[in-house]
Amino acid sequence: MNLRPMQVEDLDMVAALESHISPGPWTWGIFRDCLQAGYDAWVLEDDVGVVAAFGVLSTGAAEAHILNLGVAPALRRRGLGRRMLRHLLCRARQLGAQRAFLEVRVSNVGAQSLYRSQGFHEIGVRLNYYRNAEGREDALVLSLSLLPSVDPLGEG
């Protein structure tokens, strides 16, 4: 898999993947607006250029917000989401962020498990945050410190 910055030419595949995996998908235009705004957007593509995963990151004021992360259903549980998440967190650190935030659907236990395995913890709930077929769904707000761990005893 090739990890590279998202380009306008990727938007058809990214938006199609998003519409397949999300009950309330971002549109092609939202992804385009993210690129135009200068957000850090990435794709993982296979050997023939098919997008298998994507991620969008916003940074500013020493904070990073993972705005969207998706993996093709047929390729889940192969480490692609973890790879994309780790890359976005690395980029956030490079861009000066000290803390990362994201929202995740309360029903998306697979994504919650991934985020928690990387050190994210719940800091709140956004009521009726996401659209879905039934109407609205709450989001958990998760956070992760991007600062190096400090041993208070100075032992490592």
mmCIF file of the C-alpha atoms, coordinates in Angstrom:
data_MODEL
# 
_entry.id   MODEL 
# 
loop_
_atom_site.group_PDB 
_atom_site.id 
_atom_site.type_symbol 
_atom_site.label_atom_id 
_atom_site.label_alt_id 
_atom_site.label_comp_id 
_atom_site.label_asym_id 
_atom_site.label_entity_id 
_atom_site.label_seq_id 
_atom_site.pdbx_PDB_ins_code 
_atom_site.Cartn_x 
_atom_site.Cartn_y 
_atom_site.Cartn_z 
_atom_site.occupancy 
_atom_site.B_iso_or_equiv 
_atom_site.pdbx_formal_charge 
_atom_site.auth_seq_id 
_atom_site.auth_comp_id 
_atom_site.auth_asym_id 
_atom_site.auth_atom_id 
_atom_site.pdbx_PDB_model_num 
ATOM 1   C CA . MET A 1 1   ? 0.000   0.000  0.000  1.00 0.00 ? 1   MET A CA 1 
ATOM 2   C CA . ASN A 1 2   ? 1.228   3.434  -0.953 1.00 0.00 ? 2   ASN A CA 1 
ATOM 3   C CA . LEU A 1 3   ? 0.600   6.259  1.545  1.00 0.00 ? 3   LEU A CA 1 
ATOM 4   C CA . ARG A 1 4   ? 0.532   9.682  -0.078 1.00 0.00 ? 4   ARG A CA 1 
ATOM 5   C CA . PRO A 1 5   ? -1.155  13.093 0.129  1.00 0.00 ? 5   PRO A CA 1 
ATOM 6   C CA . MET A 1 6   ? -4.721  13.187 -1.172 1.00 0.00 ? 6   MET A CA 1 
ATOM 7   C CA . GLN A 1 7   ? -5.132  15.008 -4.469 1.00 0.00 ? 7   GLN A CA 1 
ATOM 8   C CA . VAL A 1 8   ? -8.149  16.397 -6.309 1.00 0.00 ? 8   VAL A CA 1 
ATOM 9   C CA . GLU A 1 9   ? -7.875  13.433 -8.700 1.00 0.00 ? 9   GLU A CA 1 
ATOM 10  C CA . ASP A 1 10  ? -8.579  11.106 -5.741 1.00 0.00 ? 10  ASP A CA 1 
ATOM 11  C CA . LEU A 1 11  ? -11.851 12.725 -4.746 1.00 0.00 ? 11  LEU A CA 1 
ATOM 12  C CA . ASP A 1 12  ? -14.139 10.522 -6.845 1.00 0.00 ? 12  ASP A CA 1 
ATOM 13  C CA . MET A 1 13  ? -12.714 7.361  -5.246 1.00 0.00 ? 13  MET A CA 1 
ATOM 14  C CA . VAL A 1 14  ? -12.548 8.875  -1.754 1.00 0.00 ? 14  VAL A CA 1 
ATOM 15  C CA . ALA A 1 15  ? -16.137 10.167 -1.899 1.00 0.00 ? 15  ALA A CA 1 
ATOM 16  C CA . ALA A 1 16  ? -17.365 6.820  -3.281 1.00 0.00 ? 16  ALA A CA 1 
ATOM 17  C CA . LEU A 1 17  ? -15.621 4.940  -0.467 1.00 0.00 ? 17  LEU A CA 1 
ATOM 18  C CA . GLU A 1 18  ? -17.007 7.377  2.103  1.00 0.00 ? 18  GLU A CA 1 
ATOM 19  C CA . SER A 1 19  ? -20.560 6.966  0.767  1.00 0.00 ? 19  SER A CA 1 
ATOM 20  C CA . HIS A 1 20  ? -20.163 3.197  1.039  1.00 0.00 ? 20  HIS A CA 1 
ATOM 21  C CA . ILE A 1 21  ? -18.918 3.166  4.647  1.00 0.00 ? 21  ILE A CA 1 
ATOM 22  C CA . SER A 1 22  ? -20.676 6.054  6.374  1.00 0.00 ? 22  SER A CA 1 
ATOM 23  C CA . PRO A 1 23  ? -24.375 6.347  7.293  1.00 0.00 ? 23  PRO A CA 1 
ATOM 24  C CA . GLY A 1 24  ? -24.000 10.140 6.962  1.00 0.00 ? 24  GLY A CA 1 
ATOM 25  C CA . PRO A 1 25  ? -21.207 10.516 4.411  1.00 0.00 ? 25  PRO A CA 1 
ATOM 26  C CA . TRP A 1 26  ? -19.172 13.551 3.547  1.00 0.00 ? 26  TRP A CA 1 
ATOM 27  C CA . THR A 1 27  ? -19.768 14.697 -0.018 1.00 0.00 ? 27  THR A CA 1 
ATOM 28  C CA . TRP A 1 28  ? -17.222 15.097 -2.795 1.00 0.00 ? 28  TRP A CA 1 
ATOM 29  C CA . GLY A 1 29  ? -17.475 18.845 -2.181 1.00 0.00 ? 29  GLY A CA 1 
ATOM 30  C CA . ILE A 1 30  ? -16.617 18.548 1.499  1.00 0.00 ? 30  ILE A CA 1 
ATOM 31  C CA . PHE A 1 31  ? -13.450 16.630 0.664  1.00 0.00 ? 31  PHE A CA 1 
ATOM 32  C CA . ARG A 1 32  ? -12.610 19.232 -2.004 1.00 0.00 ? 32  ARG A CA 1 
ATOM 33  C CA . ASP A 1 33  ? -13.148 22.026 0.504  1.00 0.00 ? 33  ASP A CA 1 
ATOM 34  C CA . CYS A 1 34  ? -10.771 20.290 2.942  1.00 0.00 ? 34  CYS A CA 1 
ATOM 35  C CA . LEU A 1 35  ? -8.069  20.170 0.275  1.00 0.00 ? 35  LEU A CA 1 
ATOM 36  C CA . GLN A 1 36  ? -8.673  23.801 -0.666 1.00 0.00 ? 36  GLN A CA 1 
ATOM 37  C CA . ALA A 1 37  ? -8.487  24.817 3.008  1.00 0.00 ? 37  ALA A CA 1 
ATOM 38  C CA . GLY A 1 38  ? -5.081  23.158 3.275  1.00 0.00 ? 38  GLY A CA 1 
ATOM 39  C CA . TYR A 1 39  ? -6.068  20.365 5.631  1.00 0.00 ? 39  TYR A CA 1 
ATOM 40  C CA . ASP A 1 40  ? -3.648  17.464 5.844  1.00 0.00 ? 40  ASP A CA 1 
ATOM 41  C CA . ALA A 1 41  ? -5.412  14.780 3.796  1.00 0.00 ? 41  ALA A CA 1 
ATOM 42  C CA . TRP A 1 42  ? -3.960  11.380 2.907  1.00 0.00 ? 42  TRP A CA 1 
ATOM 43  C CA . VAL A 1 43  ? -4.810  8.222  1.017  1.00 0.00 ? 43  VAL A CA 1 
ATOM 44  C CA . LEU A 1 44  ? -3.562  4.664  1.132  1.00 0.00 ? 44  LEU A CA 1 
ATOM 45  C CA . GLU A 1 45  ? -3.784  3.156  -2.337 1.00 0.00 ? 45  GLU A CA 1 
ATOM 46  C CA . ASP A 1 46  ? -3.129  -0.323 -3.644 1.00 0.00 ? 46  ASP A CA 1 
ATOM 47  C CA . ASP A 1 47  ? -0.685  -1.192 -6.431 1.00 0.00 ? 47  ASP A CA 1 
ATOM 48  C CA . VAL A 1 48  ? -3.142  -0.219 -9.159 1.00 0.00 ? 48  VAL A CA 1 
ATOM 49  C CA . GLY A 1 49  ? -4.125  3.112  -7.573 1.00 0.00 ? 49  GLY A CA 1 
ATOM 50  C CA . VAL A 1 50  ? -7.395  2.144  -5.890 1.00 0.00 ? 50  VAL A CA 1 
ATOM 51  C CA . VAL A 1 51  ? -7.957  4.041  -2.639 1.00 0.00 ? 51  VAL A CA 1 
ATOM 52  C CA . ALA A 1 52  ? -8.172  1.591  0.272  1.00 0.00 ? 52  ALA A CA 1 
ATOM 53  C CA . ALA A 1 53  ? -8.181  4.145  3.111  1.00 0.00 ? 53  ALA A CA 1 
ATOM 54  C CA . PHE A 1 54  ? -8.159  7.877  3.688  1.00 0.00 ? 54  PHE A CA 1 
ATOM 55  C CA . GLY A 1 55  ? -7.658  10.347 6.512  1.00 0.00 ? 55  GLY A CA 1 
ATOM 56  C CA . VAL A 1 56  ? -8.207  14.077 6.985  1.00 0.00 ? 56  VAL A CA 1 
ATOM 57  C CA . LEU A 1 57  ? -6.486  16.117 9.695  1.00 0.00 ? 57  LEU A CA 1 
ATOM 58  C CA . SER A 1 58  ? -6.880  19.746 10.738 1.00 0.00 ? 58  SER A CA 1 
ATOM 59  C CA . THR A 1 59  ? -4.283  21.449 12.940 1.00 0.00 ? 59  THR A CA 1 
ATOM 60  C CA . GLY A 1 60  ? -4.058  24.826 14.616 1.00 0.00 ? 60  GLY A CA 1 
ATOM 61  C CA . ALA A 1 61  ? -3.507  26.445 17.994 1.00 0.00 ? 61  ALA A CA 1 
ATOM 62  C CA . ALA A 1 62  ? -1.451  23.414 19.144 1.00 0.00 ? 62  ALA A CA 1 
ATOM 63  C CA . GLU A 1 63  ? -4.448  21.116 18.547 1.00 0.00 ? 63  GLU A CA 1 
ATOM 64  C CA . ALA A 1 64  ? -5.132  18.486 15.940 1.00 0.00 ? 64  ALA A CA 1 
ATOM 65  C CA . HIS A 1 65  ? -8.557  17.272 14.900 1.00 0.00 ? 65  HIS A CA 1 
ATOM 66  C CA . ILE A 1 66  ? -8.912  14.019 13.031 1.00 0.00 ? 66  ILE A CA 1 
ATOM 67  C CA . LEU A 1 67  ? -11.887 14.987 10.926 1.00 0.00 ? 67  LEU A CA 1 
ATOM 68  C CA . ASN A 1 68  ? -12.400 11.778 8.988  1.00 0.00 ? 68  ASN A CA 1 
ATOM 69  C CA . LEU A 1 69  ? -10.777 8.376  8.636  1.00 0.00 ? 69  LEU A CA 1 
ATOM 70  C CA . GLY A 1 70  ? -12.124 5.526  6.546  1.00 0.00 ? 70  GLY A CA 1 
ATOM 71  C CA . VAL A 1 71  ? -11.080 2.069  5.388  1.00 0.00 ? 71  VAL A CA 1 
ATOM 72  C CA . ALA A 1 72  ? -12.654 -0.051 2.665  1.00 0.00 ? 72  ALA A CA 1 
ATOM 73  C CA . PRO A 1 73  ? -14.767 -2.743 4.372  1.00 0.00 ? 73  PRO A CA 1 
ATOM 74  C CA . ALA A 1 74  ? -13.088 -5.608 2.485  1.00 0.00 ? 74  ALA A CA 1 
ATOM 75  C CA . LEU A 1 75  ? -9.695  -4.445 3.778  1.00 0.00 ? 75  LEU A CA 1 
ATOM 76  C CA . ARG A 1 76  ? -10.553 -3.900 7.433  1.00 0.00 ? 76  ARG A CA 1 
ATOM 77  C CA . ARG A 1 77  ? -8.695  -5.677 10.238 1.00 0.00 ? 77  ARG A CA 1 
ATOM 78  C CA . ARG A 1 78  ? -5.452  -5.602 8.239  1.00 0.00 ? 78  ARG A CA 1 
ATOM 79  C CA . GLY A 1 79  ? -3.857  -2.627 9.992  1.00 0.00 ? 79  GLY A CA 1 
ATOM 80  C CA . LEU A 1 80  ? -4.740  0.014  7.406  1.00 0.00 ? 80  LEU A CA 1 
ATOM 81  C CA . GLY A 1 81  ? -6.794  2.107  9.828  1.00 0.00 ? 81  GLY A CA 1 
ATOM 82  C CA . ARG A 1 82  ? -4.043  1.870  12.440 1.00 0.00 ? 82  ARG A CA 1 
ATOM 83  C CA . ARG A 1 83  ? -1.428  2.852  9.856  1.00 0.00 ? 83  ARG A CA 1 
ATOM 84  C CA . MET A 1 84  ? -3.474  5.857  8.741  1.00 0.00 ? 84  MET A CA 1 
ATOM 85  C CA . LEU A 1 85  ? -4.220  6.909  12.321 1.00 0.00 ? 85  LEU A CA 1 
ATOM 86  C CA . ARG A 1 86  ? -0.552  6.683  13.325 1.00 0.00 ? 86  ARG A CA 1 
ATOM 87  C CA . HIS A 1 87  ? 0.437   8.669  10.259 1.00 0.00 ? 87  HIS A CA 1 
ATOM 88  C CA . LEU A 1 88  ? -2.088  11.405 11.057 1.00 0.00 ? 88  LEU A CA 1 
ATOM 89  C CA . LEU A 1 89  ? -0.851  11.583 14.653 1.00 0.00 ? 89  LEU A CA 1 
ATOM 90  C CA . CYS A 1 90  ? 2.756   11.795 13.447 1.00 0.00 ? 90  CYS A CA 1 
ATOM 91  C CA . ARG A 1 91  ? 1.790   14.613 11.073 1.00 0.00 ? 91  ARG A CA 1 
ATOM 92  C CA . ALA A 1 92  ? -0.035  16.379 13.927 1.00 0.00 ? 92  ALA A CA 1 
ATOM 93  C CA . ARG A 1 93  ? 3.137   16.294 16.031 1.00 0.00 ? 93  ARG A CA 1 
ATOM 94  C CA . GLN A 1 94  ? 5.214   17.544 13.085 1.00 0.00 ? 94  GLN A CA 1 
ATOM 95  C CA . LEU A 1 95  ? 2.778   20.437 12.674 1.00 0.00 ? 95  LEU A CA 1 
ATOM 96  C CA . GLY A 1 96  ? 3.110   21.424 16.342 1.00 0.00 ? 96  GLY A CA 1 
ATOM 97  C CA . ALA A 1 97  ? -0.026  19.919 17.848 1.00 0.00 ? 97  ALA A CA 1 
ATOM 98  C CA . GLN A 1 98  ? 0.131   18.970 21.520 1.00 0.00 ? 98  GLN A CA 1 
ATOM 99  C CA . ARG A 1 99  ? -3.254  17.245 21.709 1.00 0.00 ? 99  ARG A CA 1 
ATOM 100 C CA . ALA A 1 100 ? -5.428  15.376 19.236 1.00 0.00 ? 100 ALA A CA 1 
ATOM 101 C CA . PHE A 1 101 ? -9.213  15.177 19.236 1.00 0.00 ? 101 PHE A CA 1 
ATOM 102 C CA . LEU A 1 102 ? -11.786 13.236 17.261 1.00 0.00 ? 102 LEU A CA 1 
ATOM 103 C CA . GLU A 1 103 ? -15.431 12.252 17.314 1.00 0.00 ? 103 GLU A CA 1 
ATOM 104 C CA . VAL A 1 104 ? -16.640 8.710  16.769 1.00 0.00 ? 104 VAL A CA 1 
ATOM 105 C CA . ARG A 1 105 ? -20.154 7.306  16.488 1.00 0.00 ? 105 ARG A CA 1 
ATOM 106 C CA . VAL A 1 106 ? -21.329 5.576  19.667 1.00 0.00 ? 106 VAL A CA 1 
ATOM 107 C CA . SER A 1 107 ? -22.282 2.600  17.478 1.00 0.00 ? 107 SER A CA 1 
ATOM 108 C CA . ASN A 1 108 ? -18.830 2.311  15.864 1.00 0.00 ? 108 ASN A CA 1 
ATOM 109 C CA . VAL A 1 109 ? -17.200 0.021  18.407 1.00 0.00 ? 109 VAL A CA 1 
ATOM 110 C CA . GLY A 1 110 ? -14.530 -1.112 15.940 1.00 0.00 ? 110 GLY A CA 1 
ATOM 111 C CA . ALA A 1 111 ? -13.240 2.432  15.479 1.00 0.00 ? 111 ALA A CA 1 
ATOM 112 C CA . GLN A 1 112 ? -13.501 3.092  19.220 1.00 0.00 ? 112 GLN A CA 1 
ATOM 113 C CA . SER A 1 113 ? -11.345 0.038  19.856 1.00 0.00 ? 113 SER A CA 1 
ATOM 114 C CA . LEU A 1 114 ? -8.727  1.266  17.381 1.00 0.00 ? 114 LEU A CA 1 
ATOM 115 C CA . TYR A 1 115 ? -8.627  4.741  18.904 1.00 0.00 ? 115 TYR A CA 1 
ATOM 116 C CA . ARG A 1 116 ? -8.429  3.466  22.475 1.00 0.00 ? 116 ARG A CA 1 
ATOM 117 C CA . SER A 1 117 ? -5.624  1.051  21.501 1.00 0.00 ? 117 SER A CA 1 
ATOM 118 C CA . GLN A 1 118 ? -3.628  4.111  20.436 1.00 0.00 ? 118 GLN A CA 1 
ATOM 119 C CA . GLY A 1 119 ? -4.182  5.897  23.759 1.00 0.00 ? 119 GLY A CA 1 
ATOM 120 C CA . PHE A 1 120 ? -7.274  7.999  23.092 1.00 0.00 ? 120 PHE A CA 1 
ATOM 121 C CA . HIS A 1 121 ? -9.695  8.416  25.984 1.00 0.00 ? 121 HIS A CA 1 
ATOM 122 C CA . GLU A 1 122 ? -13.246 9.724  26.183 1.00 0.00 ? 122 GLU A CA 1 
ATOM 123 C CA . ILE A 1 123 ? -13.672 13.324 27.305 1.00 0.00 ? 123 ILE A CA 1 
ATOM 124 C CA . GLY A 1 124 ? -17.298 13.945 26.388 1.00 0.00 ? 124 GLY A CA 1 
ATOM 125 C CA . VAL A 1 125 ? -20.342 13.249 24.264 1.00 0.00 ? 125 VAL A CA 1 
ATOM 126 C CA . ARG A 1 126 ? -21.854 15.323 21.462 1.00 0.00 ? 126 ARG A CA 1 
ATOM 127 C CA . LEU A 1 127 ? -25.579 14.634 21.418 1.00 0.00 ? 127 LEU A CA 1 
ATOM 128 C CA . ASN A 1 128 ? -27.199 14.029 18.019 1.00 0.00 ? 128 ASN A CA 1 
ATOM 129 C CA . TYR A 1 129 ? -23.896 14.814 16.269 1.00 0.00 ? 129 TYR A CA 1 
ATOM 130 C CA . TYR A 1 130 ? -24.080 12.376 13.350 1.00 0.00 ? 130 TYR A CA 1 
ATOM 131 C CA . ARG A 1 131 ? -26.792 11.812 10.757 1.00 0.00 ? 131 ARG A CA 1 
ATOM 132 C CA . ASN A 1 132 ? -27.889 8.268  10.054 1.00 0.00 ? 132 ASN A CA 1 
ATOM 133 C CA . ALA A 1 133 ? -30.854 6.382  8.583  1.00 0.00 ? 133 ALA A CA 1 
ATOM 134 C CA . GLU A 1 134 ? -32.767 6.573  11.887 1.00 0.00 ? 134 GLU A CA 1 
ATOM 135 C CA . GLY A 1 135 ? -32.182 10.316 12.282 1.00 0.00 ? 135 GLY A CA 1 
ATOM 136 C CA . ARG A 1 136 ? -29.297 11.313 14.528 1.00 0.00 ? 136 ARG A CA 1 
ATOM 137 C CA . GLU A 1 137 ? -26.651 9.543  16.590 1.00 0.00 ? 137 GLU A CA 1 
ATOM 138 C CA . ASP A 1 138 ? -24.454 10.692 19.464 1.00 0.00 ? 138 ASP A CA 1 
ATOM 139 C CA . ALA A 1 139 ? -20.691 10.981 19.146 1.00 0.00 ? 139 ALA A CA 1 
ATOM 140 C CA . LEU A 1 140 ? -18.051 10.229 21.720 1.00 0.00 ? 140 LEU A CA 1 
ATOM 141 C CA . VAL A 1 141 ? -15.361 12.898 21.891 1.00 0.00 ? 141 VAL A CA 1 
ATOM 142 C CA . LEU A 1 142 ? -11.926 11.353 22.335 1.00 0.00 ? 142 LEU A CA 1 
ATOM 143 C CA . SER A 1 143 ? -8.611  12.997 23.121 1.00 0.00 ? 143 SER A CA 1 
ATOM 144 C CA . LEU A 1 144 ? -4.927  12.054 23.123 1.00 0.00 ? 144 LEU A CA 1 
ATOM 145 C CA . SER A 1 145 ? -1.920  13.974 24.414 1.00 0.00 ? 145 SER A CA 1 
ATOM 146 C CA . LEU A 1 146 ? 0.793   14.283 21.779 1.00 0.00 ? 146 LEU A CA 1 
ATOM 147 C CA . LEU A 1 147 ? 3.394   15.503 24.248 1.00 0.00 ? 147 LEU A CA 1 
ATOM 148 C CA . PRO A 1 148 ? 6.267   13.195 25.152 1.00 0.00 ? 148 PRO A CA 1 
ATOM 149 C CA . SER A 1 149 ? 5.678   11.221 28.327 1.00 0.00 ? 149 SER A CA 1 
ATOM 150 C CA . VAL A 1 150 ? 7.489   12.678 31.293 1.00 0.00 ? 150 VAL A CA 1 
ATOM 151 C CA . ASP A 1 151 ? 8.629   10.520 34.157 1.00 0.00 ? 151 ASP A CA 1 
ATOM 152 C CA . PRO A 1 152 ? 8.027   12.616 37.310 1.00 0.00 ? 152 PRO A CA 1 
ATOM 153 C CA . LEU A 1 153 ? 10.952  10.850 39.025 1.00 0.00 ? 153 LEU A CA 1 
ATOM 154 C CA . GLY A 1 154 ? 13.286  11.484 36.102 1.00 0.00 ? 154 GLY A CA 1 
ATOM 155 C CA . GLU A 1 155 ? 13.969  7.781  35.652 1.00 0.00 ? 155 GLU A CA 1 
ATOM 156 C CA . GLY A 1 156 ? 13.291  7.442  31.973 1.00 0.00 ? 156 GLY A CA 1 
# 
